[in-house]
Amino acid sequence: MPSAARAFTYVLTSAICWNSLADDRPRVLQLPPAPKLPTVQQVVQETEPPPKPPAFTDPAEAGEDYLIQGEYTGQVAVDGVDTWYGVQVVAGGEGTFDVVILHGGLPGNGWDGTSREQVSAESAEEQLTFPWGDGAAELSDKKIHVSNASGESIGRLSKVVRKSRTLGLPAPPHAIVLFDGSNADAFEGGQMTEDGLLMQGVTSHEKFQDFRLHIEWRTPFMPTARGQARGNSGAYMQGRYEVQMLDSFGLTGEDNEAGGIYSIKKPDVNMAFPPLTWQTYDVDFTAARYDAEGNKMADARMTVRHNGIIVQNDVPIPEATRAAPFTEGPDPGPLYLQDHGNPVRYRNIWIVPR
């Protein structure tokens, strides 16, 4: 063995012997505990999508919160003068509500368009209490009683159920009736409910250029849903330009809410009625214009009446709206009713070409 190797062996042996003399106890290597593996059930639960919020299509099954939700009108004394107010009570699920107080009355029926106050409230024993200025208001038995800071009664509002002025409008003799409740044959993928309503996610077989559309639609009651998940659908003119359908009751009115031309322009006023109430769109549509070479010469234009009130007045639409199934072009296009995963229903659909 070479001298260098003998020296290394001596040093190593001496170190081992010295270490053994210093501590001859057996050494135990401490390892960290093994991670706990998830069970198969946990893996499945984590990968499954969250359950969808409940969607009620029958008022008889919608529950107590649905009975409280709605619109109220009446007079309240302000500095000794009786003043009209409108109140929209919006269910948020599990007894919670947003209360929107509107000076002058309800949208499209007296509201001044600017004065808007929103407060939160919770129900208890079929009653709802919320602040009103320096005083308070109590909702029970379809009435809102308002008192001042001293507890004196200063006004009362009663629940109202509004109907669109064009609800049930019959098709003119020269109209093309797309749906009257007898069948869904005018639509690709057309399906009907047991009570004769058209279901979402359909495209008309017939295609159109310039026209007037009448359609009646109803959103479900989805109190725990929010935003675009709350009763969402849309009516696409020519399959290109969407007028949004959404449970927008009590909201401020944006371009992705009811009456909005999606991503283009918000409605002039939010005319949304409460969910499970039949609503109407009456749309005057003018198609985009193209020259012989296919160059666009003029934008499409649209006037929209929501529940009989103009919310879009001859608005130019510079491009196809988001999620449109058809791109812009000179050819006629169908009426498309979007399926956004919510049970929105339709009836009395007809078009008058012009």
C-alpha positions in Angstrom: 0.0 0.0 0.0 1.5 3.4 -0.9 2.5 5.6 2.0 -0.2 8.3 1.3 -2.9 5.7 1.3 -1.6 4.2 4.6 -1.6 7.7 6.1 -5.2 8.3 5.1 -6.3 4.9 6.4 -4.7 5.7 9.8 -6.3 9.1 10.1 -9.7 7.8 9.1 -9.4 4.8 11.6 -8.3 7.1 14.3 -11.2 9.5 13.7 -13.7 6.6 13.8 -12.2 5.2 17.0 -12.1 8.6 18.7 -15.7 9.3 17.7 -16.8 5.9 19.0 -15.0 6.7 22.3 -16.7 10.0 22.6 -20.2 8.7 21.9 -20.8 5.0 21.3 -24.7 5.4 21.3 -26.4 4.2 18.1 -27.4 7.1 15.8 -31.0 7.4 14.5 -31.6 9.3 11.3 -34.6 11.6 11.7 -36.7 11.9 8.6 -39.6 14.4 8.1 -43.1 12.8 8.2 -44.4 11.6 4.9 -47.1 13.9 3.4 -50.7 12.8 3.8 -52.1 11.8 0.5 -55.6 13.0 -0.4 -58.4 10.4 -0.6 -60.0 9.6 -3.9 -63.2 11.4 -2.7 -61.1 14.6 -1.9 -59.5 14.5 -5.4 -62.9 14.2 -7.1 -64.4 17.0 -5.0 -61.5 19.3 -5.8 -61.7 18.7 -9.5 -65.5 18.9 -9.8 -66.9 22.4 -10.7 -68.9 24.2 -8.0 -72.6 23.6 -8.2 -74.7 26.0 -10.1 -76.9 28.5 -8.2 -80.5 27.3 -8.1 -82.7 28.7 -10.8 -86.5 28.8 -10.2 -88.8 29.0 -13.2 -92.1 28.6 -11.2 -93.1 31.4 -8.8 -94.9 28.8 -6.7 -91.5 27.2 -5.9 -89.5 30.4 -5.6 -89.8 30.7 -1.8 -90.4 33.5 0.7 -87.7 35.9 -0.6 -89.4 36.0 -4.0 -92.6 37.2 -2.4 -90.8 40.1 -0.8 -88.8 41.0 -3.9 -90.4 43.4 -6.3 -91.4 47.1 -7.0 -93.1 49.5 -4.6 -94.5 53.0 -5.2 -96.0 55.6 -3.0 -95.7 59.0 -1.3 -93.4 60.0 1.5 -93.4 63.4 3.2 -90.2 65.4 2.6 -90.1 68.7 4.5 -93.8 68.5 4.8 -94.4 67.9 1.1 -95.7 64.5 -0.1 -93.2 63.2 -2.7 -93.4 60.2 -4.9 -90.9 57.4 -4.6 -90.2 54.1 -6.2 -88.5 51.3 -4.4 -87.0 48.1 -6.0 -86.3 45.3 -3.5 -83.8 42.8 -5.0 -83.3 39.4 -3.4 -79.7 38.3 -2.7 -80.4 34.9 -1.3 -80.9 33.5 2.2 -83.0 36.4 3.4 -80.7 39.2 2.2 -81.8 42.0 0.0 -80.6 45.2 -1.8 -83.1 48.0 -1.5 -83.0 50.7 -4.2 -84.8 54.0 -3.4 -85.6 56.1 -6.4 -86.9 59.7 -6.1 -89.9 60.5 -8.3 -91.0 56.9 -8.9 -89.9 53.8 -10.8 -87.7 53.7 -14.0 -89.9 54.7 -16.9 -92.6 55.9 -14.6 -91.6 59.0 -12.7 -88.0 58.4 -11.6 -85.9 61.5 -12.2 -83.0 59.4 -13.6 -80.4 60.6 -11.1 -81.5 60.3 -7.4 -80.7 56.7 -6.4 -79.9 55.3 -3.0 -79.1 51.7 -2.3 -79.1 50.0 1.2 -78.9 46.5 2.4 -81.4 44.6 4.5 -82.2 41.2 6.0 -85.6 39.7 6.5 -86.9 38.4 9.8 -90.3 36.8 10.2 -91.5 37.9 6.7 -90.5 41.5 7.5 -87.8 43.7 6.2 -86.4 46.8 8.0 -84.0 49.2 6.4 -82.9 52.9 6.9 -84.7 55.7 5.1 -82.9 59.0 5.5 -82.8 59.9 9.2 -85.7 57.4 9.9 -86.6 53.9 9.0 -88.8 51.8 6.8 -90.5 48.5 7.4 -91.7 46.2 4.7 -94.5 43.7 5.5 -97.6 42.4 3.8 -96.7 44.0 0.4 -96.4 47.5 1.9 -93.5 49.7 3.0 -94.2 52.0 6.0 -91.8 54.9 6.4 -91.2 56.8 9.7 -89.0 59.7 10.6 -86.3 59.9 13.3 -89.0 60.5 15.9 -90.9 57.3 14.9 -93.8 59.3 13.3 -95.3 57.9 10.1 -94.4 60.0 7.1 -95.5 57.7 4.2 -96.5 54.4 2.7 -95.6 52.5 -0.5 -97.5 49.6 -2.0 -96.3 46.7 -4.1 -97.0 47.0 -7.8 -96.6 44.5 -10.7 -95.9 46.4 -13.9 -96.6 45.0 -17.4 -94.9 46.1 -20.6 -97.2 48.2 -22.8 -96.3 45.9 -25.7 -96.9 42.6 -23.9 -99.0 40.3 -25.9 -98.8 42.5 -29.0 -100.3 40.4 -31.9 -98.3 39.8 -35.0 -99.5 42.0 -38.0 -100.9 40.1 -41.0 -97.7 40.5 -43.0 -95.3 39.4 -40.1 -93.2 36.2 -40.1 -94.2 34.4 -37.0 -91.2 32.5 -35.5 -92.9 31.3 -32.3 -96.5 31.3 -31.1 -96.4 28.4 -28.7 -97.6 25.7 -31.1 -94.2 24.4 -32.2 -90.5 25.3 -32.4 -90.1 24.4 -36.1 -88.9 27.8 -37.1 -85.6 27.3 -35.2 -82.7 25.1 -35.6 -82.4 23.1 -32.3 -85.8 24.4 -31.2 -87.2 22.9 -28.0 -90.2 23.7 -26.0 -91.1 23.4 -22.3 -94.1 21.4 -21.2 -96.1 24.6 -20.8 -95.4 25.7 -24.4 -92.4 28.1 -24.0 -89.4 28.3 -26.2 -86.1 27.3 -24.6 -82.7 29.1 -25.1 -80.0 28.2 -27.5 -81.8 28.4 -30.9 -81.2 29.9 -34.3 -83.9 30.8 -36.8 -83.9 29.0 -40.1 -85.0 32.1 -41.9 -82.5 35.0 -42.4 -83.2 38.7 -42.4 -81.8 42.1 -43.4 -83.8 45.1 -42.2 -86.7 44.3 -39.9 -88.8 45.0 -36.8 -88.6 42.3 -34.1 -91.0 41.6 -31.2 -90.0 39.1 -28.6 -91.2 38.4 -25.1 -88.8 36.9 -22.6 -88.5 35.9 -18.9 -85.5 35.3 -16.7 -85.5 32.7 -13.9 -85.3 33.7 -10.2 -81.7 33.1 -9.2 -81.2 35.0 -5.9 -77.8 33.6 -5.0 -76.3 34.2 -8.5 -74.5 37.4 -9.4 -73.6 39.4 -12.5 -73.5 37.5 -15.8 -74.5 34.2 -14.1 -77.9 35.6 -13.1 -80.5 34.7 -15.8 -78.3 35.4 -18.8 -79.2 35.1 -22.5 -79.2 37.4 -25.5 -81.0 38.2 -28.7 -78.6 38.5 -31.6 -79.8 40.4 -34.7 -78.6 38.6 -37.8 -76.6 36.4 -35.4 -74.2 39.4 -35.1 -75.4 42.1 -32.8 -76.6 41.3 -29.3 -79.2 42.9 -27.2 -78.4 41.5 -23.8 -81.0 39.6 -21.8 -80.2 39.4 -18.0 -81.8 39.6 -14.6 -80.7 43.2 -14.2 -83.6 44.2 -11.8 -82.4 47.0 -9.5 -79.0 47.5 -11.2 -77.6 50.7 -12.7 -77.9 49.6 -16.3 -74.6 48.7 -18.2 -73.8 47.6 -21.7 -73.7 44.0 -20.5 -77.1 44.2 -18.7 -80.6 44.1 -19.9 -81.3 46.6 -22.7 -77.6 47.0 -23.4 -76.1 46.5 -26.9 -73.4 44.2 -25.6 -70.0 45.9 -25.3 -71.2 48.8 -27.4 -73.7 51.0 -25.4 -75.5 50.8 -22.1 -79.3 51.5 -22.1 -80.5 55.0 -21.5 -82.5 53.7 -18.6 -82.6 50.3 -16.9 -86.2 49.1 -17.6 -85.6 45.6 -16.2 -88.6 44.1 -14.4 -88.2 41.5 -11.6 -87.3 38.0 -12.6 -90.2 35.6 -13.5 -92.0 38.7 -15.0 -92.6 38.7 -18.7 -90.6 41.4 -20.5 -90.6 42.7 -24.1 -88.1 43.8 -26.6 -89.3 45.7 -29.7 -86.3 46.2 -32.0 -86.0 48.2 -35.2 -82.9 46.9 -37.0 -81.2 48.3 -40.1 -78.4 46.0 -41.5 -74.9 47.3 -42.3 -74.5 48.4 -45.9 -71.8 47.1 -48.3 -70.8 48.0 -51.8 -70.6 45.5 -54.7 -67.0 44.6 -53.7 -68.0 43.8 -50.2 -66.6 46.9 -48.6 -68.5 48.2 -45.6 -70.1 51.5 -46.3 -72.4 52.0 -43.2 -72.8 50.5 -39.8 -75.8 48.5 -38.7 -78.2 50.6 -36.6 -80.7 49.6 -33.9 -83.5 51.1 -31.8 -84.6 49.1 -28.8 -87.7 49.4 -26.7 -87.5 47.5 -23.5 -90.9 47.0 -21.9 -92.2 49.7 -24.2 -89.6 52.4 -23.3 -86.9 53.4 -25.8 -83.5 52.5 -24.2 -81.5 52.6 -27.5 -82.3 55.2 -30.1 -81.0 54.6 -33.6 -77.6 53.5 -32.3 -74.8 52.7 -34.8 -73.1 49.4 -34.2 -69.5 49.4 -35.6 -68.8 45.7 -35.3 -70.3 42.4 -34.4 -70.7 42.2 -30.6 -68.8 39.8 -28.4 -69.5 36.1 -28.7 -71.6 36.6 -31.9 -71.8 33.3 -33.8 -71.7 35.2 -37.2 -69.1 37.6 -38.4 -70.2 40.9 -40.1 -71.0 40.7 -43.8 -73.4 41.7 -46.4 -75.6 38.6 -46.3 -78.8 38.3 -44.3 -78.6 36.6 -40.9 -80.8 34.7 -38.5 -82.2 35.6 -35.1 -80.1 33.8 -32.5 -81.2 33.3 -28.9 -78.1 32.6 -26.8 -77.7 29.7 -24.4 -75.7 31.0 -21.4 -76.5 28.0 -19.2 -79.6 29.6 -17.6 -83.3 28.7 -18.2 -84.4 31.9 -19.9 -87.8 31.4 -21.7 -89.4 33.1 -24.7 -92.8 33.5 -26.4 -94.7 35.6 -29.0 -91.7 36.1 -31.4 -92.4 37.6 -34.8 -90.5 39.7 -37.4 -91.7 42.2 -39.9 -89.2 42.6 -42.8 -88.9 46.0 -44.3 
